[in-house]
Amino acid sequence: MPTEEHTSIEFTGTDRPGLFSEVCAVLADLHCNVVNAEIWTHNDRAAAVVHVTDHSTGYAIKDPKRLSTIKELLFNVLRGYDDFRKAKTSLSPPGIMNRERRLHQIMFDDRDYERVEKAVGRVEDKSSRPQVTVLNIEKDYTVITMRSKDRPKLLFDIVCTLTDMQYVVFHGMVNTGRTEAYQEFYIRHVDGLPISSEAERERVIQCLEAAIERRASEGLELELCTEDRVGLLSDITRIFRENSLSIKRAEISTIGRKVKDTFYVTDVTGNPVDPKIIDSICRQIGHTKLQVKRSTILAPKPPKETTTGFFLGNFFKARTFQTFKLIRSYS
């Protein structure tokens, strides 16, 4: 249900180093306190759902003129200098949807699944990319198989995207190994038909790859735990920007008077951050407040088994569907 406790802001725009820092600076200047936020970046697009309160009252901002000013100034920041796609800023009724669920919808609508050229100097391990196969083997179903590095909420992310694309899952199998996850779904469009064209097949592959990659914890994980204060997030992200760090993903949360924020950062080219820079930042903020958790920028290479081989092996085993614990859904 909607709440009086905060105002919810959603935005999308072209990602660039320092973008979130600029957003936080604008909000701090407008006397808005960020209490919770989720920020994702993918394929040079950035999206966020941010919950803010009025610093003077501690509750949601209701003045229409002030809300309009917030929206306009954030749009100017997000628009940047050469945004080939429109930036979007909206003020939404809070509490109506899970933030992560909403982020999938925002990025899907923003077409973040369309790949772009990576920055020069970026070291990319292509072997860590998810593998998605879409085949029409059954007369009434399309069979989708996915193979990727395992992580929390992977199944949630995939089902969110299938739902947004208006597909229904009728049967499914999920299997996880030590580091990898294998998923296989029998789907149909809500109109009852399987995938019918090559263009649709390619779009499904692109969108599912994006669903898997959006939440990938790329970069160095930094955790901030400290007392909350006005402008804290603006100060922290400014220090990151001044030290040439790029925020790839962030989770901001406030419980009482304490904040617990998690940032996944790289350098401006997307490569690992120099440990000396991280040490300098920790000294500025305080080693007891900002801690390095782990680095996940390099993913292990998958085994030599192919997605097609995995699919065919399990397809013949699953002909009767009795050998699996199936996921069944008709809504």
C-alpha positions as YAML, in Angstrom:
chain: A
units: angstrom
residues:
- id: 1
  name: MET
  ca: [0.00, 0.00, 0.00]
- id: 2
  name: PRO
  ca: [1.15, 3.59, -0.56]
- id: 3
  name: THR
  ca: [2.95, 5.12, 2.38]
- id: 4
  name: GLU
  ca: [3.36, 8.62, 3.78]
- id: 5
  name: GLU
  ca: [6.92, 7.86, 4.82]
- id: 6
  name: HIS
  ca: [8.79, 8.68, 1.60]
- id: 7
  name: THR
  ca: [8.61, 9.89, -2.00]
- id: 8
  name: SER
  ca: [9.63, 7.42, -4.69]
- id: 9
  name: ILE
  ca: [11.71, 8.67, -7.65]
- id: 10
  name: GLU
  ca: [12.47, 6.58, -10.74]
- id: 11
  name: PHE
  ca: [14.96, 7.54, -13.42]
- id: 12
  name: THR
  ca: [16.80, 6.22, -16.45]
- id: 13
  name: GLY
  ca: [19.57, 7.73, -18.55]
- id: 14
  name: THR
  ca: [22.90, 7.10, -20.22]
- id: 15
  name: ASP
  ca: [25.43, 5.81, -17.70]
- id: 16
  name: ARG
  ca: [28.65, 7.75, -17.16]
- id: 17
  name: PRO
  ca: [31.25, 8.00, -14.36]
- id: 18
  name: GLY
  ca: [30.01, 10.26, -11.57]
- id: 19
  name: LEU
  ca: [26.35, 10.18, -12.61]
- id: 20
  name: PHE
  ca: [25.02, 8.89, -9.29]
- id: 21
  name: SER
  ca: [27.22, 11.38, -7.45]
- id: 22
  name: GLU
  ca: [25.64, 14.23, -9.41]
- id: 23
  name: VAL
  ca: [22.15, 12.90, -8.67]
- id: 24
  name: CYS
  ca: [22.94, 12.69, -4.95]
- id: 25
  name: ALA
  ca: [24.37, 16.23, -4.96]
- id: 26
  name: VAL
  ca: [21.17, 17.60, -6.53]
- id: 27
  name: LEU
  ca: [19.00, 15.78, -3.99]
- id: 28
  name: ALA
  ca: [21.15, 17.01, -1.08]
- id: 29
  name: ASP
  ca: [20.98, 20.59, -2.38]
- id: 30
  name: LEU
  ca: [17.18, 20.28, -2.51]
- id: 31
  name: HIS
  ca: [17.13, 19.08, 1.13]
- id: 32
  name: CYS
  ca: [16.08, 15.55, 0.20]
- id: 33
  name: ASN
  ca: [17.40, 12.69, 2.29]
- id: 34
  name: VAL
  ca: [17.90, 9.37, 0.48]
- id: 35
  name: VAL
  ca: [16.65, 6.60, 2.77]
- id: 36
  name: ASN
  ca: [16.58, 3.66, 0.34]
- id: 37
  name: ALA
  ca: [17.69, 3.17, -3.24]
- id: 38
  name: GLU
  ca: [18.56, 0.53, -5.82]
- id: 39
  name: ILE
  ca: [20.80, 1.51, -8.75]
- id: 40
  name: TRP
  ca: [21.56, -0.73, -11.73]
- id: 41
  name: THR
  ca: [23.68, -0.17, -14.84]
- id: 42
  name: HIS
  ca: [23.72, -2.30, -17.96]
- id: 43
  name: ASN
  ca: [24.83, -1.74, -21.56]
- id: 44
  name: ASP
  ca: [25.67, 1.91, -20.85]
- id: 45
  name: ARG
  ca: [22.19, 2.56, -19.41]
- id: 46
  name: ALA
  ca: [21.53, 3.49, -15.79]
- id: 47
  name: ALA
  ca: [18.29, 3.10, -13.86]
- id: 48
  name: ALA
  ca: [17.31, 3.67, -10.26]
- id: 49
  name: VAL
  ca: [14.43, 3.63, -7.83]
- id: 50
  name: VAL
  ca: [15.16, 6.07, -5.00]
- id: 51
  name: HIS
  ca: [13.12, 6.72, -1.86]
- id: 52
  name: VAL
  ca: [13.62, 10.19, -0.36]
- id: 53
  name: THR
  ca: [12.20, 12.16, 2.54]
- id: 54
  name: ASP
  ca: [11.97, 15.87, 3.30]
- id: 55
  name: HIS
  ca: [14.89, 16.70, 5.58]
- id: 56
  name: SER
  ca: [12.82, 19.16, 7.64]
- id: 57
  name: THR
  ca: [9.91, 16.75, 8.34]
- id: 58
  name: GLY
  ca: [11.39, 13.29, 7.83]
- id: 59
  name: TYR
  ca: [8.39, 12.29, 5.72]
- id: 60
  name: ALA
  ca: [7.31, 12.23, 2.08]
- id: 61
  name: ILE
  ca: [7.51, 15.45, 0.05]
- id: 62
  name: LYS
  ca: [4.02, 16.64, -0.93]
- id: 63
  name: ASP
  ca: [4.46, 20.18, -2.26]
- id: 64
  name: PRO
  ca: [3.69, 19.95, -6.03]
- id: 65
  name: LYS
  ca: [6.01, 22.85, -6.93]
- id: 66
  name: ARG
  ca: [8.92, 21.31, -5.05]
- id: 67
  name: LEU
  ca: [8.30, 17.91, -6.61]
- id: 68
  name: SER
  ca: [8.26, 19.54, -10.04]
- id: 69
  name: THR
  ca: [11.58, 21.25, -9.31]
- id: 70
  name: ILE
  ca: [13.15, 17.96, -8.19]
- id: 71
  name: LYS
  ca: [11.98, 16.24, -11.35]
- id: 72
  name: GLU
  ca: [13.24, 19.02, -13.63]
- id: 73
  name: LEU
  ca: [16.70, 19.30, -12.06]
- id: 74
  name: LEU
  ca: [17.24, 15.54, -12.01]
- id: 75
  name: PHE
  ca: [16.21, 15.36, -15.66]
- id: 76
  name: ASN
  ca: [18.85, 17.98, -16.54]
- id: 77
  name: VAL
  ca: [21.53, 15.88, -14.82]
- id: 78
  name: LEU
  ca: [20.41, 12.64, -16.46]
- id: 79
  name: ARG
  ca: [20.12, 14.13, -19.92]
- id: 80
  name: GLY
  ca: [23.87, 14.78, -20.06]
- id: 81
  name: TYR
  ca: [25.54, 16.22, -23.13]
- id: 82
  name: ASP
  ca: [25.08, 13.66, -25.88]
- id: 83
  name: ASP
  ca: [22.32, 11.31, -24.75]
- id: 84
  name: PHE
  ca: [21.13, 9.56, -27.90]
- id: 85
  name: ARG
  ca: [18.16, 8.20, -25.96]
- id: 86
  name: LYS
  ca: [15.86, 10.26, -23.79]
- id: 87
  name: ALA
  ca: [16.43, 10.36, -20.08]
- id: 88
  name: LYS
  ca: [13.33, 9.83, -17.94]
- id: 89
  name: THR
  ca: [12.46, 10.95, -14.44]
- id: 90
  name: SER
  ca: [9.17, 10.18, -12.71]
- id: 91
  name: LEU
  ca: [7.65, 10.50, -9.25]
- id: 92
  name: SER
  ca: [5.76, 7.33, -8.41]
- id: 93
  name: PRO
  ca: [3.30, 6.29, -5.70]
- id: 94
  name: PRO
  ca: [5.56, 4.54, -3.16]
- id: 95
  name: GLY
  ca: [5.13, 1.03, -1.91]
- id: 96
  name: ILE
  ca: [3.23, -0.36, -4.91]
- id: 97
  name: MET
  ca: [5.96, -2.68, -6.20]
- id: 98
  name: ASN
  ca: [9.20, -4.32, -5.15]
- id: 99
  name: ARG
  ca: [12.10, -2.05, -6.21]
- id: 100
  name: GLU
  ca: [13.98, -4.84, -8.01]
- id: 101
  name: ARG
  ca: [10.83, -5.91, -9.86]
- id: 102
  name: ARG
  ca: [10.29, -2.31, -10.94]
- id: 103
  name: LEU
  ca: [13.91, -1.93, -12.09]
- id: 104
  name: HIS
  ca: [13.49, -4.85, -14.47]
- id: 105
  name: GLN
  ca: [10.47, -3.11, -15.99]
- id: 106
  name: ILE
  ca: [12.26, 0.24, -16.24]
- id: 107
  name: MET
  ca: [15.35, -1.19, -17.94]
- id: 108
  name: PHE
  ca: [13.28, -3.41, -20.24]
- id: 109
  name: ASP
  ca: [11.23, -0.37, -21.34]
- id: 110
  name: ASP
  ca: [14.51, 1.51, -21.84]
- id: 111
  name: ARG
  ca: [15.69, -1.28, -24.20]
- id: 112
  name: ASP
  ca: [18.89, -1.89, -22.27]
- id: 113
  name: TYR
  ca: [19.07, -5.32, -23.93]
- id: 114
  name: GLU
  ca: [20.37, -3.66, -27.12]
- id: 115
  name: ARG
  ca: [24.13, -4.13, -26.94]
- id: 116
  name: VAL
  ca: [26.58, -1.26, -27.38]
- id: 117
  name: GLU
  ca: [30.30, -1.06, -28.08]
- id: 118
  name: LYS
  ca: [32.41, -1.40, -24.92]
- id: 119
  name: ALA
  ca: [34.77, 1.38, -23.95]
- id: 120
  name: VAL
  ca: [38.32, 1.26, -25.30]
- id: 121
  name: GLY
  ca: [40.66, -0.33, -22.77]
- id: 122
  name: ARG
  ca: [37.95, -2.47, -21.18]
- id: 123
  name: VAL
  ca: [39.01, -6.04, -20.47]
- id: 124
  name: GLU
  ca: [35.94, -8.23, -20.98]
- id: 125
  name: ASP
  ca: [35.83, -11.95, -20.27]
- id: 126
  name: LYS
  ca: [33.39, -13.14, -22.94]
- id: 127
  name: SER
  ca: [33.45, -16.66, -21.55]
- id: 128
  name: SER
  ca: [31.50, -15.42, -18.53]
- id: 129
  name: ARG
  ca: [28.59, -14.26, -20.71]
- id: 130
  name: PRO
  ca: [25.32, -16.20, -20.25]
- id: 131
  name: GLN
  ca: [24.37, -18.74, -22.90]
- id: 132
  name: VAL
  ca: [20.73, -18.73, -23.98]
- id: 133
  name: THR
  ca: [19.15, -21.14, -26.47]
- id: 134
  name: VAL
  ca: [15.61, -20.84, -27.87]
- id: 135
  name: LEU
  ca: [14.19, -23.80, -29.82]
- id: 136
  name: ASN
  ca: [10.73, -24.85, -30.98]
- id: 137
  name: ILE
  ca: [10.91, -28.62, -30.42]
- id: 138
  name: GLU
  ca: [7.46, -29.29, -29.03]
- id: 139
  name: LYS
  ca: [4.54, -28.35, -31.30]
- id: 140
  name: ASP
  ca: [2.83, -26.15, -28.71]
- id: 141
  name: TYR
  ca: [5.82, -24.86, -26.74]
- id: 142
  name: THR
  ca: [9.07, -22.98, -27.15]
- id: 143
  name: VAL
  ca: [11.90, -24.45, -25.08]
- id: 144
  name: ILE
  ca: [14.37, -22.00, -23.56]
- id: 145
  name: THR
  ca: [17.61, -23.12, -21.93]
- id: 146
  name: MET
  ca: [19.95, -20.82, -20.01]
- id: 147
  name: ARG
  ca: [23.41, -21.46, -18.66]
- id: 148
  name: SER
  ca: [25.20, -18.83, -16.59]
- id: 149
  name: LYS
  ca: [27.17, -18.17, -13.46]
- id: 150
  name: ASP
  ca: [24.95, -18.89, -10.45]
- id: 151
  name: ARG
  ca: [24.01, -16.06, -8.09]
- id: 152
  name: PRO
  ca: [21.19, -15.08, -5.72]
- id: 153
  name: LYS
  ca: [17.86, -14.09, -7.33]
- id: 154
  name: LEU
  ca: [18.80, -15.42, -10.76]
- id: 155
  name: LEU
  ca: [15.50, -17.28, -11.18]
- id: 156
  name: PHE
  ca: [13.55, -14.21, -10.02]
- id: 157
  name: ASP
  ca: [15.28, -12.02, -12.62]
- id: 158
  name: ILE
  ca: [14.55, -14.41, -15.48]
- id: 159
  name: VAL
  ca: [10.88, -14.92, -14.58]
- id: 160
  name: CYS
  ca: [10.39, -11.16, -14.23]
- id: 161
  name: THR
  ca: [11.62, -10.64, -17.79]
- id: 162
  name: LEU
  ca: [9.58, -13.50, -19.25]
- id: 163
  name: THR
  ca: [6.51, -11.99, -17.57]
- id: 164
  name: ASP
  ca: [7.28, -8.49, -18.91]
- id: 165
  name: MET
  ca: [7.58, -9.98, -22.39]
- id: 166
  name: GLN
  ca: [4.13, -11.56, -22.02]
- id: 167
  name: TYR
  ca: [5.24, -15.20, -21.88]
- id: 168
  name: VAL
  ca: [3.83, -17.90, -19.61]
- id: 169
  name: VAL
  ca: [5.98, -20.67, -18.10]
- id: 170
  name: PHE
  ca: [4.26, -24.09, -18.22]
- id: 171
  name: HIS
  ca: [7.10, -26.42, -17.25]
- id: 172
  name: GLY
  ca: [10.55, -25.75, -15.90]
- id: 173
  name: MET
  ca: [13.68, -27.27, -14.47]
- id: 174
  name: VAL
  ca: [16.43, -25.58, -12.46]
- id: 175
  name: ASN
  ca: [19.76, -27.21, -11.65]
- id: 176
  name: THR
  ca: [22.73, -25.55, -9.96]
- id: 177
  name: GLY
  ca: [26.29, -26.75, -9.83]
- id: 178
  name: ARG
  ca: [29.17, -25.41, -7.78]
- id: 179
  name: THR
  ca: [29.39, -22.12, -9.70]
- id: 180
  name: GLU
  ca: [26.90, -22.44, -12.55]
- id: 181
  name: ALA
  ca: [23.14, -22.55, -12.97]
- id: 182
  name: TYR
  ca: [21.19, -24.36, -15.69]
- id: 183
  name: GLN
  ca: [17.56, -23.51, -16.38]
- id: 184
  name: GLU
  ca: [15.11, -24.94, -18.87]
- id: 185
  name: PHE
  ca: [11.59, -23.61, -19.48]
- id: 186
  name: TYR
  ca: [8.69, -24.58, -21.71]
- id: 187
  name: ILE
  ca: [6.90, -21.35, -22.56]
- id: 188
  name: ARG
  ca: [4.17, -19.90, -24.70]
- id: 189
  name: HIS
  ca: [3.07, -16.35, -25.38]
- id: 190
  name: VAL
  ca: [-0.05, -15.22, -23.50]
- id: 191
  name: ASP
  ca: [-1.98, -15.67, -26.77]
- id: 192
  name: GLY
  ca: [-1.19, -19.40, -26.54]
- id: 193
  name: LEU
  ca: [1.35, -19.52, -29.37]
- id: 194
  name: PRO
  ca: [5.05, -20.46, -29.27]
- id: 195
  name: ILE
  ca: [7.75, -18.18, -30.67]
- id: 196
  name: SER
  ca: [7.01, -17.89, -34.38]
- id: 197
  name: SER
  ca: [9.81, -15.86, -36.02]
- id: 198
  name: GLU
  ca: [13.58, -15.50, -36.04]
- id: 199
  name: ALA
  ca: [13.28, -11.84, -35.01]
- id: 200
  name: GLU
  ca: [11.22, -12.80, -31.95]
- id: 201
  name: ARG
  ca: [13.68, -15.55, -31.08]
- id: 202
  name: GLU
  ca: [16.63, -13.15, -31.22]
- id: 203
  name: ARG
  ca: [14.79, -10.60, -29.08]
- id: 204
  name: VAL
  ca: [14.02, -13.22, -26.42]
- id: 205
  name: ILE
  ca: [17.70, -14.22, -26.31]
- id: 206
  name: GLN
  ca: [18.81, -10.58, -25.96]
- id: 207
  name: CYS
  ca: [16.28, -9.85, -23.22]
- id: 208
  name: LEU
  ca: [17.13, -12.94, -21.17]
- id: 209
  name: GLU
  ca: [20.86, -12.21, -21.44]
- id: 210
  name: ALA
  ca: [20.10, -8.72, -20.13]
- id: 211
  name: ALA
  ca: [17.98, -10.12, -17.28]
- id: 212
  name: ILE
  ca: [20.91, -12.30, -16.17]
- id: 213
  name: GLU
  ca: [23.53, -9.54, -16.53]
- id: 214
  name: ARG
  ca: [21.70, -6.59, -14.92]
- id: 215
  name: ARG
  ca: [22.24, -7.72, -11.37]
- id: 216
  name: ALA
  ca: [25.69, -9.22, -11.97]
- id: 217
  name: SER
  ca: [27.89, -7.92, -9.16]
- id: 218
  name: GLU
  ca: [30.64, -6.62, -11.41]
- id: 219
  name: GLY
  ca: [33.56, -4.92, -9.73]
- id: 220
  name: LEU
  ca: [34.83, -4.43, -6.21]
- id: 221
  name: GLU
  ca: [32.21, -4.66, -3.45]
- id: 222
  name: LEU
  ca: [32.42, -1.90, -0.85]
- id: 223
  name: GLU
  ca: [30.19, -1.80, 2.22]
- id: 224
  name: LEU
  ca: [29.47, 1.41, 4.15]
- id: 225
  name: CYS
  ca: [28.09, 1.10, 7.70]
- id: 226
  name: THR
  ca: [27.82, 4.27, 9.75]
- id: 227
  name: GLU
  ca: [25.49, 6.77, 11.43]
- id: 228
  name: ASP
  ca: [23.10, 8.50, 9.05]
- id: 229
  name: ARG
  ca: [23.33, 12.23, 8.48]
- id: 230
  name: VAL
  ca: [22.15, 14.78, 5.94]
- id: 231
  name: GLY
  ca: [24.27, 14.72, 2.77]
- id: 232
  name: LEU
  ca: [26.14, 11.52, 3.69]
- id: 233
  name: LEU
  ca: [25.45, 9.76, 0.40]
- id: 234
  name: SER
  ca: [26.37, 12.88, -1.57]
- id: 235
  name: ASP
  ca: [29.72, 13.08, 0.26]
- id: 236
  name: ILE
  ca: [30.52, 9.38, -0.20]
- id: 237
  name: THR
  ca: [29.72, 9.32, -3.91]
- id: 238
  name: ARG
  ca: [31.66, 12.58, -4.43]
- id: 239
  name: ILE
  ca: [34.76, 10.91, -2.95]
- id: 240
  name: PHE
  ca: [34.25, 7.98, -5.32]
- id: 241
  name: ARG
  ca: [33.94, 10.36, -8.29]
- id: 242
  name: GLU
  ca: [37.03, 12.37, -7.32]
- id: 243
  name: ASN
  ca: [39.02, 9.12, -7.20]
- id: 244
  name: SER
  ca: [37.79, 8.06, -10.67]
- id: 245
  name: LEU
  ca: [35.56, 5.24, -9.46]
- id: 246
  name: SER
  ca: [32.50, 4.23, -11.46]
- id: 247
  name: ILE
  ca: [29.49, 2.81, -9.58]
- id: 248
  name: LYS
  ca: [28.12, -0.19, -11.49]
- id: 249
  name: ARG
  ca: [25.43, -1.12, -8.97]
- id: 250
  name: ALA
  ca: [24.39, 0.05, -5.53]
- id: 251
  name: GLU
  ca: [21.98, -0.87, -2.74]
- id: 252
  name: ILE
  ca: [21.20, 1.90, -0.26]
- id: 253
  name: SER
  ca: [19.30, 1.20, 2.96]
- id: 254
  name: THR
  ca: [18.60, 3.08, 6.18]
- id: 255
  name: ILE
  ca: [17.42, 1.42, 9.38]
- id: 256
  name: GLY
  ca: [16.72, 3.84, 12.17]
- id: 257
  name: ARG
  ca: [19.76, 6.11, 12.45]
- id: 258
  name: LYS
  ca: [22.12, 3.66, 10.74]
- id: 259
  name: VAL
  ca: [22.94, 3.26, 7.05]
- id: 260
  name: LYS
  ca: [24.13, 0.12, 5.33]
- id: 261
  name: ASP
  ca: [25.11, 0.82, 1.74]
- id: 262
  name: THR
  ca: [26.72, -1.57, -0.73]
- id: 263
  name: PHE
  ca: [28.54, -0.30, -3.82]
- id: 264
  name: TYR
  ca: [30.03, -2.28, -6.71]
- id: 265
  name: VAL
  ca: [32.73, -0.17, -8.31]
- id: 266
  name: THR
  ca: [35.29, -0.28, -11.14]
- id: 267
  name: ASP
  ca: [37.59, 2.31, -12.62]
- id: 268
  name: VAL
  ca: [36.18, 4.57, -15.35]
- id: 269
  name: THR
  ca: [37.07, 2.06, -18.08]
- id: 270
  name: GLY
  ca: [35.32, -0.81, -16.29]
- id: 271
  name: ASN
  ca: [38.52, -2.50, -15.13]
- id: 272
  name: PRO
  ca: [39.57, -3.41, -11.55]
- id: 273
  name: VAL
  ca: [40.38, -0.49, -9.25]
- id: 274
  name: ASP
  ca: [43.96, 0.11, -8.12]
- id: 275
  name: PRO
  ca: [44.23, -1.15, -4.48]
- id: 276
  name: LYS
  ca: [46.15, 2.03, -3.56]
- id: 277
  name: ILE
  ca: [43.14, 4.13, -4.57]
- id: 278
  name: ILE
  ca: [40.80, 1.99, -2.47]
- id: 279
  name: ASP
  ca: [43.14, 2.27, 0.52]
- id: 280
  name: SER
  ca: [43.19, 6.07, 0.12]
- id: 281
  name: ILE
  ca: [39.39, 6.21, -0.03]
- id: 282
  name: CYS
  ca: [39.04, 4.01, 3.07]
- id: 283
  name: ARG
  ca: [41.39, 6.35, 4.95]
- id: 284
  name: GLN
  ca: [39.29, 9.39, 3.94]
- id: 285
  name: ILE
  ca: [36.00, 7.82, 4.96]
- id: 286
  name: GLY
  ca: [37.30, 5.66, 7.80]
- id: 287
  name: HIS
  ca: [38.37, 2.01, 7.75]
- id: 288
  name: THR
  ca: [35.72, 1.14, 10.34]
- id: 289
  name: LYS
  ca: [32.99, 2.72, 8.19]
- id: 290
  name: LEU
  ca: [33.96, 1.60, 4.68]
- id: 291
  name: GLN
  ca: [35.16, -1.95, 4.18]
- id: 292
  name: VAL
  ca: [36.21, -3.95, 1.15]
- id: 293
  name: LYS
  ca: [34.13, -7.11, 0.88]
- id: 294
  name: ARG
  ca: [35.22, -8.88, -2.31]
- id: 295
  name: SER
  ca: [36.06, -8.50, -5.98]
- id: 296
  name: THR
  ca: [33.88, -10.23, -8.56]
- id: 297
  name: ILE
  ca: [35.08, -8.65, -11.78]
- id: 298
  name: LEU
  ca: [36.73, -11.84, -13.02]
- id: 299
  name: ALA
  ca: [34.34, -14.75, -13.45]
- id: 300
  name: PRO
  ca: [35.52, -18.37, -13.72]
- id: 301
  name: LYS
  ca: [35.39, -19.83, -17.19]
- id: 302
  name: PRO
  ca: [32.53, -22.29, -17.71]
- id: 303
  name: PRO
  ca: [33.30, -25.97, -18.30]
- id: 304
  name: LYS
  ca: [33.57, -27.26, -21.85]
- id: 305
  name: GLU
  ca: [30.07, -28.76, -21.82]
- id: 306
  name: THR
  ca: [27.90, -26.83, -24.27]
- id: 307
  name: THR
  ca: [24.43, -25.44, -23.69]
- id: 308
  name: THR
  ca: [23.10, -27.50, -26.60]
- id: 309
  name: GLY
  ca: [24.52, -30.69, -25.11]
- id: 310
  name: PHE
  ca: [22.98, -29.91, -21.75]
- id: 311
  name: PHE
  ca: [19.63, -29.19, -23.34]
- id: 312
  name: LEU
  ca: [19.46, -32.31, -25.52]
- id: 313
  name: GLY
  ca: [20.51, -34.58, -22.67]
- id: 314
  name: ASN
  ca: [17.82, -33.28, -20.36]
- id: 315
  name: PHE
  ca: [15.21, -32.98, -23.10]
- id: 316
  name: PHE
  ca: [15.10, -36.73, -23.68]
- id: 317
  name: LYS
  ca: [15.08, -37.40, -19.94]
- id: 318
  name: ALA
  ca: [12.20, -34.95, -19.47]
- id: 319
  name: ARG
  ca: [9.86, -36.30, -22.13]
- id: 320
  name: THR
  ca: [7.41, -37.60, -19.54]
- id: 321
  name: PHE
  ca: [8.14, -34.76, -17.03]
- id: 322
  name: GLN
  ca: [7.94, -37.33, -14.24]
- id: 323
  name: THR
  ca: [11.64, -37.32, -13.47]
- id: 324
  name: PHE
  ca: [11.77, -33.64, -12.49]
- id: 325
  name: LYS
  ca: [10.24, -31.46, -9.84]
- id: 326
  name: LEU
  ca: [8.51, -29.15, -12.26]
- id: 327
  name: ILE
  ca: [7.58, -25.53, -12.03]
- id: 328
  name: ARG
  ca: [4.01, -25.19, -13.29]
- id: 329
  name: SER
  ca: [2.27, -21.87, -13.85]
- id: 330
  name: TYR
  ca: [-0.85, -20.84, -15.71]
- id: 331
  name: SER
  ca: [-1.01, -17.19, -14.66]
...
